[in-house]
Amino acid sequence: MSGNPLPPAHVAIIMDGNGRWAQSRGLPRSEGHLAGAEPVRVILKAAHRLGVKFLTLYAFSTENWARSIDEVDNLFALLTRYLDSETAELLASGVRLKGVGDLERLPKTTRLALAKAEELTAANQELTLSLALSYGSRAELTRAAQDLALKAKAGDLDPANLTEATLTSHLWTGGLPDVDLLIRTGGDQRISNFLLWHLAYAELYFTETLWPDFGEADFLAAVTDFQSRHRRFGRV
Ligand code: FPP
């Protein structure tokens, strides 16, 4: 049985384990998130080099709002700093940045930094880096269902003509294709409300490695594993 000679076009990553990485060193959780910014840079470069077209990172879930105010503030300060400091590099390297999620809930400074990065990199086409922020698939699907119901009620949509493409276009993740490879670091083997629609036929790869320790060699191992798999998409 042959595998996939091509690299995955769309890689999604659940970057888990920052807190445990910090706690095992006697450090506050915020240090784990800080350390987690480095693999983002490393994996983006590696993905770009391999020819990956879409990289989608779970940076903050709808459930993460329940964390302490300090941790949430700290994470958004870090994300804002990342956007401010990396946008020029993203622009120069052909990467388009997008935020996906309930972005209106984000702190204003993060929203502004995100809008600026999205606008500056809008014409880039080599790789789309999507940051899932205040993201949860169930909220995303519920919101899409509400939008579609309102359109149907207003007479702008005939329910009989509703297709998978119509639904997809109403998701926060609208333009994203199906995920080919999902990587989750940190040892847990679950999806945690991430990209439920797009993961329908994704290959799943779980590793014990905590996100701050996840390097280029780990990423290449995940891609090599993906390339050895026989994808059937429900066929024989
Ligand atoms: C999960 O680890 C990680 C997060 C909730 C935040 C992810 C954020 C980063 C990796 C920061 C850098 C990101 C960018 C885009 C610059 P956890 O805190 O749940 O870890 P634990 O399971 O060990 O507690």
Residues whose N, C-alpha, C, O or C-beta is under 5 A from the ligand:
A	BS01	FPP	M15 D16 G17 N18 G19 R20 W21 H33 G36 A37 V40 Y58 A59 Y82
